[in-house]
Amino acid sequence: MNPFQLTEDQQDCLQELINVAMGQASDQLARYLDTFVYLKVPSIESVNADNLSRSIDQHQATVAVVSQGFFGYEGIRGEALLIYQDEDSERIADLLGYEPDELSQDEQLIDISSILTTTFLNVFASQIDNQMSYSAPKLLPSSQNSLSTHLEQMTFSWDLALKVNIHYQVTDYSFNCNMVLLIPETAINNIKVVLDRILEEF
Amino acid sequence: MSPSVLICDDSNMARKQVLKSLPEQWRDNVQTATNGAEALTILRGNTIDVLFLDLTMPGIDGVGVLQGIEKLNVNCNVFVISADIQPEMQSKVLNLGAKEFIRKPVKPDVLQNHLQEHGLL
């Protein structure tokens, strides 16, 4: 049971909107990297702020995180985190076929993250007749606790959030990344209104 | 007589979207499956003329269903309706015998045009 009390229909509707957005984001990634992206069913769960930073912090030493805020009409907003393992960020230059020094690894990570985030969220928004704006993507410093500090300093305060986790897996190169969307509780209430509006059509 | 139809998708909303996109006279003879294993069970025990098939599902996915259909050697018109629109996936399912790839969310006019193209309407 999730504390937002999404009904079964609301959860199903949200999941389907996410599937369509995920499909188009991976299509963009596949074209950008000229490869195939293997898709799994995304997970949707509720998290509280403490648990979240702890669960991601466990891998702190080995990950690169790019974070980007998004906000649309009707009070829909959140934060998108693109999470890479170290070995994956090191493979990026190979994947992109860049010469050394052509573009820094940080810039490459930000490029890929932006493609995934903006494609996903634009498609998600268009399905609910909304439109998203974005803050500049930010590569978090790889120091200890930078993610939890970042989460604490986000422009919206939250205790509970809906966490959508999408795994993008490039099979040819064993490159993986996770897209985690955090939607704070106030925005969830707004999304529920939108979901009900869509469900009324059925 | 309207053809027997099977809609396989793990999302209730997606199944309803397909159902609502069908020609009206088709809607009485429709079965549904919420995953690939259920779909294959139904395909084994029934004659299904048209299958509308999702790809990304837990357990046996849409590609698994297409491979299962090949093994079962059943004659069934499969229309894949998926959010996984990568060109490589589209050609993969067409090679596995699907008649068409239709992108989600499905629209009635698009779906019915495809049925017409394949002489089913």
Interface residues (C-beta under 8 A of the other chain):
Chain A: E8 D9 D12 C13 Q15 E16 N19 V20 M22 G23 Q24 S26 D27 A30 F36 V37 L39 K40 V41 Q127 L199 F202
Chain B: D10 S11 N12 M13 A14 K16 Q17 K20 T56 M57 P58 S82 A83 D84 I85 Q86 P87 E88 M89 K104 P105
